Amino acid sequence: MNNKEFIGELSMRLGYSVSDTQRMVTNVVNNMGDSFMEGNTIQVSGFGTFEVKKKMERIMVNPSTGQRMLVPPKLVLGFKPALAWKDKIKNGGQE
């Protein structure tokens, strides 16, 4: 499902116009992005948790040349789904 299909489905379910729904989704995503930039964790009840994690500095070996390189530390965004969703997906969508 791409963005256009998602917005269309969501607007139909909520009873809002497509443009209003697009604006709401854009605002939510922008606000979440601002929180991630501040290093905050966002927990969406019944859905999951988005968390900014720091990956430590590490040494990597290029498999073709055997050359060792230092990879600097960086921040990555992780997602941990709620247990109910994990179980549902594991069981193929069956409760």
Protein Blocks (a to p, Z undefined) as FASTA:
>chain_A
ZZklmmmmmmmmnopafklmmmmmmmmmmmmmmmmmnopacddehiaccddddddddddd
dfklopacdddddddddddddfklmmmmmnnopZZ
